[in-house]
Amino acid sequence: MINKIVMSMASLRLFSGSLEIIAALLMLRFNQIDKALLVNSGLAVVGPLTLLTTTTIGLVGLADKLSFAKMLWVGVGVTCIFIGILKK
């Protein structure tokens, strides 16, 4: 039996990966740089949202097994990842 939390996380990643493949196919179909950039910029939102959502689901699943201090460290780590991604 597959854990519901693991199934949720995997499903989100499959969905995100499918969007990436569809975006690549759209870029090839449009065959124009400006339209490819528009499609790519749409994906820039999906990636971080997928990371945040899957991490949140995983943390909810581990909430009863981790101490508050460890949860805080994981939160700090995810925050650092987002700062690194979003800062220019």
C-alpha positions as CSV (number, residue, x, y, z in Angstrom):
1,M,0.0,0.0,0.0
2,I,1.4,3.4,-1.0
3,N,1.4,6.1,1.6
4,K,-1.1,8.9,0.8
5,I,1.4,11.6,1.4
6,V,4.0,10.0,-0.8
7,M,1.3,9.5,-3.5
8,S,0.3,13.2,-3.3
9,M,3.9,14.4,-3.6
10,A,4.6,12.0,-6.5
11,S,1.4,13.1,-8.3
12,L,2.3,16.7,-8.0
13,R,5.8,16.0,-9.5
14,L,4.3,14.0,-12.3
15,F,1.9,16.8,-13.1
16,S,4.7,19.3,-13.0
17,G,6.9,17.2,-15.2
18,S,4.0,16.8,-17.7
19,L,3.6,20.5,-17.8
20,E,7.3,20.8,-18.6
21,I,7.0,18.4,-21.5
22,I,3.9,20.1,-22.8
23,A,5.7,23.4,-22.6
24,A,8.6,22.1,-24.6
25,L,6.3,20.7,-27.3
26,L,4.5,24.1,-27.4
27,M,7.8,25.9,-27.9
28,L,8.7,23.6,-30.8
29,R,5.2,24.0,-32.3
30,F,5.3,27.8,-32.1
31,N,8.9,27.9,-33.4
32,Q,9.2,31.6,-32.4
33,I,11.6,33.0,-29.7
34,D,9.1,35.4,-28.3
35,K,6.4,32.8,-27.8
36,A,8.9,30.3,-26.4
37,L,9.9,32.9,-23.8
38,L,6.3,33.4,-22.9
39,V,5.8,29.7,-22.4
40,N,9.1,29.5,-20.4
41,S,8.1,32.4,-18.1
42,G,4.9,30.6,-17.3
43,L,7.0,27.7,-16.2
44,A,9.0,29.9,-13.9
45,V,5.9,30.1,-11.7
46,V,5.1,26.4,-11.7
47,G,8.6,25.2,-10.5
48,P,8.8,27.1,-7.2
49,L,5.1,26.4,-6.5
50,T,5.6,22.7,-7.0
51,L,8.7,22.8,-4.7
52,L,6.8,24.7,-2.0
53,T,3.7,22.5,-2.3
54,T,5.5,19.1,-2.2
55,T,7.7,20.3,0.6
56,T,4.7,21.4,2.6
57,I,2.9,18.1,2.1
58,G,6.0,16.2,3.1
59,L,6.4,18.4,6.3
60,V,2.8,17.9,7.2
61,G,3.4,14.1,6.9
62,L,6.4,14.4,9.1
63,A,5.0,16.8,11.6
64,D,4.4,14.2,14.3
65,K,7.9,12.7,13.9
66,L,10.0,15.9,13.9
67,S,10.7,18.2,16.8
68,F,9.8,21.9,16.4
69,A,13.5,22.8,16.1
70,K,14.0,20.5,13.2
71,M,10.8,21.7,11.5
72,L,12.2,25.3,11.9
73,W,15.5,24.3,10.3
74,V,13.7,22.8,7.4
75,G,11.6,26.0,7.0
76,V,14.8,28.0,7.1
77,G,16.3,25.8,4.4
78,V,13.3,26.1,2.1
79,T,13.4,29.9,2.7
80,C,17.1,30.0,1.7
81,I,16.3,28.0,-1.5
82,F,13.6,30.6,-2.4
83,I,15.9,33.5,-1.7
84,G,18.6,31.9,-3.8
85,I,16.1,31.3,-6.7
86,L,14.4,34.7,-6.6
87,K,17.3,37.0,-5.9
88,K,19.1,38.5,-8.9
